[in-house]
Amino acid sequence: MKKLHFLSLLFLTACSLSSSIVDLSKSSSLYIKVLPDPSFGATYGKTITNFNGGTYNEKSYSLAQQADGKYLSTGSVLYNAGQAKFLLIRYNTDGTVDNSFGTAGPGYLLITIENTPDFIYYDFGYAMKIQPDGKMILFGDSNNKSPLWNDDLGFARLNSNGSYDLTFGVDGKLQVDFGGDEVGSSGSQIAIQGDGKYVACGHSSGSGSGDTVIARLSTAGALDTSFNGTGKLTLDVSRMVVGVSNDDGCSNIAIQNLGGSAEKILAAGNYVNGSKTAVYVTRLLSNGSTDTSFGRNGYFTSDSNSSIGAIYVDASQRIYIIGTINNGSNNDFLVLRLNPDGNLDTSFGTGGKFQYDFGGSNDAAKKMAYLSSGEILIGGTSDINGNQDLAFVLLTPNGQKVNNFVNSSGQYTIDVGGTLETDELGDMMINSSDEVVIVGSSLVSGISSNTLVKLKITH
């Protein structure tokens, strides 16, 4: 089974630029503080869990908050011989595991997509959204075991108590086959349109070279035939943008609402250009056709040697691309901002681009969130301290680095799992009090465990 790592996420929010933010970013005497919240989690701002006693690897990729303030994280349990199941964990508002939730054990559920009598599962969970009615839609990939044991895009919908919603798909589940081996990735996202329909994407190797695949489902969990006639769309992105059919795939879906017209779908991922990878974003009309008014003939493409972590759409319908770019020696944080029409917003960063090296280290930007001040927090990982830790920088709304963030370096790292261990950032969110909640994983003693962290940012 072929796994490519592409990333995605929908984010809508408002931001405003004030003179106080600009003055603060230039201050050398006043530092913005970042500290773990000691009242949160099992140990000083963090909770590390492995529900299999440290026997199997567990990873969390997606984070959501229920109406009662409790947190849900979605990911995978990775068993022997490549087997896996979706993992859904619920935490109390104080960051401890909610032992009142779950059927597999206190605090968690194991979800399977494939309906198989052999009890051997290859279900990898990546993304989740909570609907206004409290139901949860989960997305990943799932092996169909017939005829060639290929992977399909996999979906499940759960009621708020964690039981399967039997009004969705077949017994609350759905596999979508494009005729090949279809996979999501550890950064994949699922989007919910205004009409409640679901859109997700992935990578398919059915054509030899990998292609982008996109599916849209009805609220009942059936393929929506008003999308490309079948509910499914395959795009050979590399052929469209460089004229050669190389490998490409999609990990991020977002919905753009330009007002006065139907919502449009943004699909983003990576494609191969020669021996290098690059990022693409394409825009689709509601019927699945390419919107050629976007970017260049329907596509925006980035510099070579870059990869995507996530995309976001702000209240002005501008598009943020979060990812990684190689500087010739190592990888840096990368943030791009596009105008709503798919062209670089040159008022952001330097010519529409922010690039940052933590200090000769390999760095990867994964997610972003807005502070109450309008500043932009970029989160990811860095191995600047000799092992891979969570890493953050803060930007002004126009993409300039806030140099007094934490200290004079303007950067912050936190070691979650311990010295010489590897931390991963799966997802993050921020509230109006500038408290950042992060899910991910940490490799501790050779086994990956789920992590939940809360940081408090104080100006």
C-alpha positions as CSV (number, residue, x, y, z in Angstrom):
1,M,0.0,0.0,0.0
2,K,1.4,3.3,-1.1
3,K,1.4,6.1,1.5
4,L,2.3,9.7,0.5
5,H,2.3,12.4,3.0
6,F,0.2,15.3,1.9
7,L,-1.6,17.7,4.3
8,S,-5.0,19.7,4.7
9,L,-7.6,21.8,6.8
10,L,-10.5,24.3,6.6
11,F,-10.1,27.5,8.7
12,L,-12.4,30.6,8.6
13,T,-11.7,33.6,10.8
14,A,-11.3,37.4,10.8
15,C,-8.1,39.4,11.5
16,S,-7.3,43.1,11.7
17,L,-4.1,45.0,11.8
18,S,-3.5,47.6,14.5
19,S,-0.7,50.0,15.2
20,S,-0.2,48.3,18.6
21,I,0.8,45.1,16.9
22,V,3.4,46.8,14.7
23,D,4.9,48.6,17.7
24,L,5.0,45.4,19.7
25,S,6.8,43.5,17.0
26,K,9.6,46.1,17.1
27,S,9.9,46.2,20.9
28,S,13.1,44.8,22.4
29,S,12.1,45.3,26.0
30,L,8.7,43.6,26.2
31,Y,8.5,39.9,25.4
32,I,5.4,37.9,24.5
33,K,5.3,35.1,27.0
34,V,4.5,31.4,26.1
35,L,4.2,28.9,28.9
36,P,2.5,25.5,29.3
37,D,-0.7,25.8,31.3
38,P,0.1,24.0,34.7
39,S,-3.6,23.5,35.4
40,F,-4.1,21.5,32.2
41,G,-3.3,17.9,31.4
42,A,-1.9,15.1,33.5
43,T,1.5,16.7,33.9
44,Y,2.1,20.4,33.7
45,G,0.2,21.3,30.6
46,K,0.4,18.0,28.7
47,T,-1.1,14.5,28.6
48,I,0.7,11.6,26.9
49,T,-1.4,8.5,26.3
50,N,-1.0,5.1,24.8
51,F,-4.1,2.9,25.2
52,N,-2.3,-0.3,24.3
53,G,0.2,-0.2,27.2
54,G,3.0,1.0,24.9
55,T,2.7,-2.1,22.7
56,Y,1.6,-0.4,19.5
57,N,2.2,3.0,17.9
58,E,-0.6,5.5,18.3
59,K,-0.8,8.9,16.6
60,S,-3.2,11.8,16.7
61,Y,-3.7,14.1,13.7
62,S,-6.9,16.1,14.1
63,L,-8.4,18.1,16.9
64,A,-12.0,19.4,17.5
65,Q,-13.9,20.8,20.5
66,Q,-17.4,19.8,21.4
67,A,-20.1,22.2,22.5
68,D,-19.5,21.3,26.2
69,G,-15.8,22.2,25.8
70,K,-14.4,18.7,25.7
71,Y,-11.7,17.9,23.1
72,L,-11.8,15.1,20.5
73,S,-8.7,13.9,18.7
74,T,-8.6,11.5,15.8
75,G,-5.7,9.4,14.5
76,S,-4.6,5.8,14.2
77,V,-3.5,2.8,16.2
78,L,-0.8,1.0,14.1
79,Y,-0.7,-2.7,14.8
80,N,1.7,-5.4,13.5
81,A,2.0,-6.3,9.8
82,G,0.7,-2.9,8.7
83,Q,-2.7,-3.3,10.3
84,A,-4.5,-0.2,11.7
85,K,-7.7,1.2,13.1
86,F,-9.1,4.7,13.5
87,L,-8.5,6.1,17.0
88,L,-10.9,8.6,18.6
89,I,-10.0,10.0,22.0
90,R,-12.0,12.4,24.2
91,Y,-10.4,14.6,26.8
92,N,-12.1,16.7,29.5
93,T,-11.8,20.4,29.5
94,D,-8.9,20.2,31.8
95,G,-6.9,18.0,29.4
96,T,-7.3,14.7,31.3
97,V,-8.7,11.7,29.5
98,D,-12.5,11.5,29.7
99,N,-13.0,8.0,31.1
100,S,-16.8,8.2,30.7
101,F,-16.3,8.0,26.9
102,G,-15.4,5.0,24.8
103,T,-16.2,1.3,24.2
104,A,-12.7,0.0,23.4
105,G,-11.6,1.3,26.8
106,P,-11.9,4.3,29.1
107,G,-11.6,7.5,27.0
108,Y,-11.3,6.1,23.5
109,L,-13.0,4.4,20.6
110,L,-11.5,2.2,17.8
111,I,-13.3,2.7,14.5
112,T,-13.2,0.3,11.5
113,I,-14.4,1.2,8.1
114,E,-14.1,-2.0,6.2
115,N,-16.8,-4.6,6.8
116,T,-14.7,-7.8,6.9
117,P,-15.3,-11.2,8.6
118,D,-11.6,-11.8,9.2
119,F,-11.1,-9.1,11.8
120,I,-8.0,-7.9,10.1
121,Y,-8.2,-4.2,9.5
122,Y,-6.2,-1.6,7.5
123,D,-8.1,1.5,8.5
124,F,-6.0,4.7,8.9
125,G,-7.7,7.7,10.4
126,Y,-6.6,11.2,9.6
127,A,-9.3,13.9,9.9
128,M,-12.5,14.8,11.7
129,K,-15.0,17.6,11.8
130,I,-17.9,18.1,14.3
131,Q,-21.2,19.1,12.7
132,P,-23.6,21.7,14.2
133,D,-25.8,18.8,15.4
134,G,-22.9,17.3,17.3
135,K,-22.3,14.4,15.0
136,M,-18.7,13.6,13.9
137,I,-17.5,12.9,10.4
138,L,-14.2,11.0,10.2
139,F,-12.0,10.6,7.2
140,G,-9.0,8.4,6.3
141,D,-8.3,5.4,4.1
142,S,-9.4,1.8,4.3
143,N,-8.4,-1.4,2.5
144,N,-11.2,-3.0,0.4
145,K,-9.5,-6.4,0.3
146,S,-11.2,-7.1,-3.0
147,P,-10.1,-7.7,-5.6
148,L,-6.5,-6.5,-5.1
149,W,-6.4,-5.4,-1.5
150,N,-6.3,-1.8,-2.6
151,D,-6.9,1.1,-0.3
152,D,-10.0,3.4,-0.7
153,L,-10.9,6.7,0.8
154,G,-12.7,5.9,4.0
155,F,-15.5,7.7,5.9
156,A,-17.4,7.2,9.1
157,R,-20.1,9.3,10.8
158,L,-20.6,8.9,14.5
159,N,-23.3,10.2,16.9
160,S,-22.2,12.6,19.6
161,N,-21.9,9.6,22.0
162,G,-19.5,7.8,19.7
163,S,-21.9,5.2,18.2
164,Y,-22.1,4.8,14.5
165,D,-24.7,6.9,12.8
166,L,-26.7,4.3,10.9
167,T,-28.3,6.9,8.6
168,F,-24.9,7.5,6.9
169,G,-23.5,5.3,4.2
170,V,-23.7,1.6,5.1
171,D,-23.9,1.0,8.8
172,G,-22.4,4.5,9.4
173,K,-19.4,3.9,7.0
174,L,-18.4,4.3,3.4
175,Q,-15.5,3.3,1.2
176,V,-14.9,5.2,-2.1
177,D,-12.9,3.4,-4.7
178,F,-11.4,5.2,-7.7
179,G,-10.1,2.0,-9.3
180,G,-6.6,2.0,-7.8
181,D,-4.9,2.4,-4.5
182,E,-6.3,5.5,-2.9
183,V,-4.8,6.9,0.3
184,G,-5.1,10.0,2.4
185,S,-2.2,11.3,4.6
186,S,-1.3,12.3,8.1
187,G,-2.3,15.9,7.3
188,S,-5.5,15.3,5.4
189,Q,-8.6,17.2,6.1
190,I,-12.3,16.9,5.3
191,A,-14.5,19.9,4.5
192,I,-18.2,20.4,5.1
193,Q,-20.0,22.7,2.6
194,G,-22.7,25.1,3.6
195,D,-25.3,22.6,2.4
196,G,-23.8,19.9,4.6
197,K,-22.1,17.9,1.8
198,Y,-18.7,16.4,2.5
199,V,-15.6,16.9,0.4
200,A,-12.3,15.0,0.8
201,C,-9.3,14.1,-1.3
202,G,-6.3,11.9,-1.6
203,H,-3.8,10.2,-3.9
204,S,-4.4,7.3,-6.3
205,S,-1.9,5.1,-8.0
206,G,-4.5,3.6,-10.3
207,S,-3.1,5.3,-13.4
208,G,0.6,4.2,-12.9
209,S,1.8,7.7,-11.9
210,G,-0.1,9.0,-8.9
211,D,-3.0,11.3,-9.5
212,T,-5.2,13.6,-7.3
213,V,-8.6,12.2,-6.4
214,I,-11.5,14.1,-4.9
215,A,-14.9,12.8,-3.7
216,R,-18.0,14.6,-2.6
217,L,-20.7,12.9,-0.5
218,S,-24.3,13.8,0.2
219,T,-25.4,14.3,3.8
220,A,-26.6,10.7,3.7
221,G,-23.1,9.4,2.9
222,A,-23.7,8.6,-0.8
223,L,-21.6,9.8,-3.7
224,D,-23.0,13.1,-4.9
225,T,-23.6,12.7,-8.6
226,S,-24.0,16.5,-9.1
227,F,-20.2,16.6,-8.7
228,N,-18.5,15.5,-12.0
229,G,-21.5,13.2,-12.7
230,T,-20.3,10.5,-10.4
231,G,-19.3,12.2,-7.1
232,K,-15.7,11.4,-7.9
233,L,-13.0,13.4,-9.8
234,T,-9.5,12.4,-10.8
235,L,-6.9,15.1,-11.8
236,D,-3.5,14.6,-13.4
237,V,-2.2,17.8,-11.8
238,S,1.4,17.4,-12.9
239,R,0.4,17.1,-16.6
240,M,-1.8,20.1,-16.2
241,V,0.9,22.4,-14.8
242,V,4.2,21.0,-16.3
243,G,2.9,19.0,-19.2
244,V,4.2,15.6,-18.0
245,S,2.3,13.0,-16.0
246,N,4.3,12.6,-12.8
247,D,3.2,11.8,-9.3
248,D,0.8,14.1,-7.6
249,G,-1.8,13.9,-4.8
250,C,-4.1,16.0,-2.7
251,S,-4.3,16.4,1.1
252,N,-6.1,19.6,1.7
253,I,-9.6,20.7,1.0
254,A,-11.2,24.0,1.9
255,I,-14.4,25.9,0.9
256,Q,-14.2,29.4,-0.5
257,N,-17.3,31.6,-0.4
258,L,-16.9,34.6,-2.7
259,G,-20.4,35.9,-2.1
260,G,-23.2,36.0,-4.6
261,S,-22.3,32.7,-6.1
262,A,-22.1,29.1,-5.1
263,E,-19.3,27.9,-2.9
264,K,-16.1,26.9,-4.6
265,I,-13.8,24.0,-3.6
266,L,-10.1,24.5,-3.1
267,A,-7.9,21.4,-3.4
268,A,-4.3,21.5,-2.5
269,G,-1.4,19.1,-2.4
270,N,2.0,18.3,-3.9
271,Y,3.2,17.4,-7.4
272,V,6.5,16.2,-8.9
273,N,8.3,18.6,-11.2
274,G,11.4,16.8,-12.5
275,S,13.2,15.5,-9.5
276,K,11.6,18.0,-7.1
277,T,8.3,18.4,-5.4
278,A,6.2,21.6,-5.4
279,V,2.8,22.7,-4.0
280,Y,-0.3,23.3,-6.0
281,V,-3.8,24.7,-5.3
282,T,-6.6,24.4,-7.7
283,R,-10.2,25.7,-7.5
284,L,-13.2,23.8,-8.6
285,L,-16.7,24.9,-9.3
286,S,-19.6,23.2,-7.5
287,N,-20.1,20.8,-10.4
288,G,-16.4,19.6,-10.2
289,S,-15.1,21.5,-13.3
290,T,-11.9,23.5,-13.0
291,D,-12.4,27.3,-12.4
292,T,-10.0,28.7,-15.0
293,S,-10.4,32.2,-13.5
294,F,-8.2,31.0,-10.5
295,G,-4.5,31.5,-10.6
296,R,-3.1,30.4,-14.0
297,N,-5.7,28.4,-15.9
298,G,-7.2,27.2,-12.6
299,Y,-3.9,26.5,-10.7
300,F,-1.5,28.2,-8.4
301,T,1.9,26.5,-8.1
302,S,4.8,27.2,-5.7
303,D,8.6,27.1,-5.9
304,S,10.2,23.7,-6.3
305,N,11.5,21.9,-3.3
306,S,8.4,22.7,-1.3
307,S,5.7,20.6,0.3
308,I,2.3,21.4,1.8
309,G,1.2,21.2,5.4
310,A,-2.2,22.8,5.4
311,I,-4.4,25.5,3.7
312,Y,-6.7,28.0,5.3
313,V,-9.2,30.5,4.0
314,D,-9.7,33.7,6.1
315,A,-12.8,36.0,6.3
316,S,-11.6,38.0,3.3
317,Q,-11.3,34.7,1.3
318,R,-7.6,35.0,1.1
319,I,-5.8,31.6,1.0
320,Y,-2.9,30.7,3.3
321,I,-0.6,27.8,2.4
322,I,1.4,26.4,5.3
323,G,4.3,24.1,4.5
324,T,8.0,23.5,4.1
325,I,10.7,24.6,1.6
326,N,14.2,23.5,1.2
327,N,16.8,26.3,1.3
328,G,19.6,24.2,-0.3
329,S,20.9,22.9,3.0
330,N,17.9,22.1,5.2
331,N,14.1,22.7,5.3
332,D,12.4,25.9,6.5
333,F,9.0,27.0,7.6
334,L,7.0,28.3,4.6
335,V,3.9,30.5,4.6
336,L,2.3,31.8,1.4
337,R,-0.7,34.0,1.1
338,L,-2.8,34.2,-2.1
339,N,-5.5,36.7,-3.0
340,P,-8.9,35.2,-3.5
341,D,-8.2,34.9,-7.2
342,G,-5.3,32.5,-6.6
343,N,-2.4,34.9,-7.2
344,L,0.3,35.8,-4.7
345,D,-0.7,38.6,-2.3
346,T,2.5,40.7,-2.5
347,S,1.5,42.7,0.6
348,F,2.2,39.7,2.7
349,G,5.7,38.8,3.9
350,T,8.2,39.3,1.1
351,G,6.4,39.2,-2.2
352,G,3.6,37.0,-0.7
353,K,6.0,34.6,1.1
354,F,7.4,34.1,4.6
355,Q,10.3,31.7,5.0
356,Y,12.0,31.0,8.3
357,D,15.0,28.8,9.4
358,F,15.1,28.1,13.2
359,G,18.9,27.9,12.9
360,G,20.4,25.5,10.5
361,S,17.8,22.9,11.4
362,N,15.2,20.9,9.5
363,D,11.9,22.7,10.2
364,A,8.4,21.9,9.0
365,A,5.4,24.2,9.3
366,K,2.1,22.3,9.8
367,K,-0.7,24.5,11.0
368,M,-1.7,28.1,11.8
369,A,-4.1,30.0,14.1
370,Y,-5.0,33.6,14.9
371,L,-4.4,35.3,18.3
372,S,-7.0,37.7,19.6
373,S,-4.7,40.5,18.5
374,G,-4.8,39.4,14.9
375,E,-1.3,38.0,14.9
376,I,-0.7,34.7,13.2
377,L,0.8,31.7,15.1
378,I,2.6,29.2,12.9
379,G,3.1,25.8,14.4
380,G,5.2,22.9,13.3
381,T,8.4,21.0,14.2
382,S,12.1,21.7,14.3
383,D,15.2,19.6,15.2
384,I,17.2,22.7,16.3
385,N,17.7,21.2,19.8
386,G,19.1,17.9,18.5
387,N,15.8,16.1,18.5
388,Q,12.5,17.0,16.8
389,D,10.4,19.3,19.0
390,L,7.3,21.3,18.5
391,A,8.2,24.8,17.1
392,F,6.4,28.1,16.7
393,V,6.8,31.6,15.3
394,L,4.5,34.5,15.4
395,L,3.7,36.8,12.4
396,T,2.0,40.2,12.1
397,P,-1.1,40.1,10.0
398,N,1.0,41.3,7.0
399,G,3.4,38.4,7.4
400,Q,6.3,40.0,9.2
401,K,8.0,38.0,12.0
402,V,7.3,39.3,15.6
403,N,10.8,39.5,16.9
404,N,9.9,39.7,20.6
405,F,8.0,36.5,20.6
406,V,9.2,34.7,23.8
407,N,12.8,36.2,23.5
408,S,15.0,38.1,21.2
409,S,15.1,35.1,18.8
410,G,11.4,35.4,18.1
411,Q,10.9,31.6,18.2
412,Y,9.6,29.0,20.6
413,T,10.2,25.3,20.9
414,I,8.8,22.8,23.4
415,D,10.0,19.3,24.1
416,V,6.9,17.2,24.8
417,G,8.2,13.6,24.9
418,G,11.6,14.2,26.5
419,T,15.2,14.5,25.5
420,L,16.2,12.7,22.3
421,E,12.5,11.8,21.5
422,T,10.6,12.9,18.4
423,D,7.5,15.1,18.7
424,E,5.0,15.6,15.9
425,L,2.3,18.3,15.6
426,G,-0.9,17.0,14.3
427,D,-3.4,19.9,14.8
428,M,-3.9,23.0,16.9
429,M,-6.6,25.5,17.8
430,I,-6.7,28.7,19.8
431,N,-9.4,30.4,21.9
432,S,-10.2,34.0,22.6
433,S,-7.9,34.0,25.7
434,D,-4.9,33.0,23.5
435,E,-4.7,29.6,24.9
436,V,-3.3,27.1,22.3
437,V,-4.3,23.5,22.4
438,I,-2.2,21.1,20.3
439,V,-2.6,17.4,19.5
440,G,0.1,15.2,18.0
441,S,2.4,12.3,19.0
442,S,5.7,11.7,20.6
443,L,8.1,8.8,20.1
444,V,8.9,7.7,23.7
445,S,11.1,4.6,24.2
446,G,10.6,3.6,20.6
447,I,6.8,3.7,20.7
448,S,4.7,6.6,19.5
449,S,2.0,7.9,21.9
450,N,-0.7,10.5,21.6
451,T,0.0,14.0,23.0
452,L,-2.2,16.8,24.1
453,V,-0.6,20.1,25.1
454,K,-1.9,23.5,26.2
455,L,0.1,26.7,25.9
456,K,-0.8,30.2,27.3
457,I,0.3,33.2,25.3
458,T,0.5,36.5,27.2
459,H,1.3,39.9,25.7
